[in-house]
Amino acid sequence: MVAITFDTLKYANKLKAAGAEPKLAEAEAEALAEVFELNLKEIATREDLKQMEERFDARLLQLEQRMIIKLGWLMVVAIGAVATLVKVL
């Protein structure tokens, strides 16, 4: 999880200095801190991205192997078809 600090007191004091009502400034600061806390749980870390990249690489390797097998079968069928045509003609 990402650790970001949000100083609610400093934020509320800035709002109060700008002319906001003290109760409103404090409520807004608390609400914003809550939003940060909830949304930061969803942020991907470098470790998350590394794991995703490793899974992607593994799947890509599997796809490459399947394509090689299919291409091999296609070549076998094509050679068989050419050999059959050579015998027939």
Phi, psi and omega in degrees: 000147180277134180255110177232131180264142178232117183275098183293325181295316180297317180296315180297320179296323177295319178296318178297318179295332179277357176109005180284151176295141182304315180296318179295316180299316180293319179295318180294320179297316179295317180297318179294321177298321179294319178298315178300315182298316181291317185284333181288342177291339184267355183282133179285140177265173177298323178296319177300315181293323177297315179297320179295320179296320179296318178295321179296316179298319179296317179293324178296320178296318177298318179297317179298317180296319179295322179294321179296317179297315180295320178295322177299314178298322179297320179293320178298315180295318180295317179295320177297319180294318179294318179297319179295316179295324179295319179292321183287319184270000000 
